[in-house]
Amino acid sequence: MTWQEAILTVLRKAGEPMAYKDIAAEIVRRGLVDAPHMNPEIATHAAITGLKVDGVVASAPRGKYRLPE
């Protein structure tokens, strides 16, 4: 699974906005991405930036991210 796919999976399951650090922790906890040499928080933040540009993820208050309505 890619970081982008993992982020969308976590946000869909959460059903509420999440901080990128919490998204990264959930991706690691669930073993959604196999990338042992990458920093999960950095990879998650970078992937979220791309998803925001594409309109797939939106910013929410307090530094959190959500799926667009």
N, C-alpha and C positions, 0 to 999 in steps of 0.2 A: 504494500500500500504506500502511496506517496504521502508526503507531509500534507499536501492540500487535501487529499482524500481523507486522511486521518482527522484533520481539523474539522472538516464538514461532518464526519461521523460523530465526533465528540460534541459539536454544537447541536446537532440534531437530537442526540440522546439527552443532552442537558436541558434543552427546551428553554434556556434563559441565557442572557449574556454572561460571558466568562472573560477573565483576564488571560492574556497570552501565557503567562507562567502557569496558570491552572490548566489551561488547555494542554500545554507541553507535559505537565505532570501526569495528566490523564492518558495522554498518548503513550508515555513510557509505562505507566502502571498497567495498561491494557496490552502492551506489546504490539501496537499497531504499525510501527515503522521499524524496520531492521536497519539501523544506521549507527552502529556502535562507536564510530569515530566522530560523530557529529554532536555538537552541543544542542540538546533538544530545545532549549529556550531560544537560542539564536535561530535555529532552523524553523521553528514555529513562527517566530516574529517575521522572518523573511517571507515565509509562505503566506502569512496573513496579509502582508503588504501587497503581494501579487493578487491575492483573492479580492482585496478591496478595490484595486485598480480595475479588475474585471467585473466588479459589482456583485460578486458572489457572497462576500462578507461585508458587513457594515459596522461602523463604529457605534458604540453605545456609551452612555455616560460612565464616568469614573474609570476611564482607561480599559473598558471592556469591549468585547466584540460579540456580534450576533449575526444570525442569518437575516437577510433583508425580509421585510414583510411583503 
